[in-house]
Amino acid sequence: MPEIAEQHSSSSSPFFRLLLALLSWVQTVLDVVDAGSCLAILGVIFVGALYCLHIIGLCYGKHRLHHPAPLDSSTLPGVSVIKPIVGIDDNLSKNLESLFTSRHPQLELLFCFESSDEPGIEVVQTLMEKFPNVDSKVFIGGIKVGLNPKVNNMAAAYAVAKYPLVAINDSGIYMRPDAISDMAATIMQDDKMALVTQIPFCEDRTGFAAAFEHVYFGTSHARIYLAGNCLRFNCPTGMSSMFRKEVLDQCGGFEAIGEYLAEDYFIGKKMTELGYKSGISAHPALQNVSSVTFNAFFNRVGRWFKLRLSMMPQIVLVEPFQDCFPSGTIISYSLHYLFGIDIIPIFTLHVIFWITVDFMVLNIMQNTPLPFSILEFIVLWTLRELSFPIIFVKAVMDSGIRWRNKVIIVNWGGKIKSVSYV
């Protein structure tokens, strides 16, 4: 540093003087702070950021959820709902009927099947006979616009969708009677709002695995989704979404997203690049699949992690440490190293803060009495936090993304490399 100062002592550039001061400050810090202290400081900053996300998610959930957008149904545009269906579930009829009984005044229901031997076709036909006044159609075979099987399955319905708003709604979602109208009202409140999603959650169901899934979507997943939407990150989930058809057409339509596996993410990304915004509905998406198992849950969450890893490989440096117990270990040892504070009290306070905020977020998501006790919640929450390392290791060891009878290989960036059937 003295050599640099001597060589450029005659320089009068404000930028150079600022740079020189910054370099001198960095050297001073490095002279007095050892590598361990630097790591401890980074640990405090990292976990502090996680605390901030907790508070942001909690506050935004309290502000946004279960406060429907003001609406006048007579002024809302029509909605074309595309419903891709693969396989069958005991709750399929109930979930599909929730769309037939929607209170939205202008609605068409477009049901998509990959082949004519799908058992769900009979369920849809039965409901079409039960509700003959509801505008509904069945599409079989789809149109190949890329390698994404779901996008191909929906492409034929999208091509003939007649309304300016298009919703994509998974077969396992139960829709409230006012859910479609609230999504439409939310999107129409702002001319620059092009995409609205429902935050994933769960309908009340019986069984330990269902309760485990309920806790996951009401705590860990909910806090990140809420905080991300509040901070305007692109993080839409395609379980239940609605968008302006003209905007997606500007982005290139289904052909522009057919090569990607995470079509929901890239719909949001492409719309953001055109200057549009996304938001969330007041009502969560209520997953209502009857056959909930731990294995199915772990496989699904593992698929999502592998997909995120393929699109943003840098998350492998962060995601393993963002849950309660790893981050609690980081903050406890960091504060102990910097200030000599006992590890156990810090770790205990960390866990109490984490589980308390998670419980508050879960209650905001639920908005009604929980289907399990506080003691059951503590057990389920602890098991969920302890299960993540298993999901992480399993996902990293298997590069293929398995979905039903397909194995999908994804390149870096999220583009599908190949799809094979098993």
Secondary structure, 3 states (H helix, E strand, C coil): CHHHHHHCCCCCCHHHHHHHHHHHHHHHHHHHCCHHHHHHHHHHHHHHHHHHHHHHHHHHHHHHCCCCCCCCHHHCCCEEEEEECCCCCCCHHHHHHHHHCCCCCCEEEEEEECCCCCCHHHHHHHHHHHCCCCEEEEEECCCCCCCCHHHHHHHHHHHHCCCCEEEEECCCEECCCCHHHHHHHHHHCCCCEEEEECCEEECCCCCHHHHHHHHHHHCHHHHHHHHHHHCCCCCCCCCEEEEEHHHHHHCCHHHHCCCECCHHHHHHHHHHHCCCEEEECCCCEEECCCCCCHHHHHHHHHHHHHHHHHHCHHHHHCHHHCCHHHHHHHHHHHHHHHHCCCHHHHHHHHHHHHHHHHHHHHHHHHCCCCCCCHHHHHHHHHHHHHHHHHHHHHHHHCCCEEECCEEEEECCCCEEEEEEEC
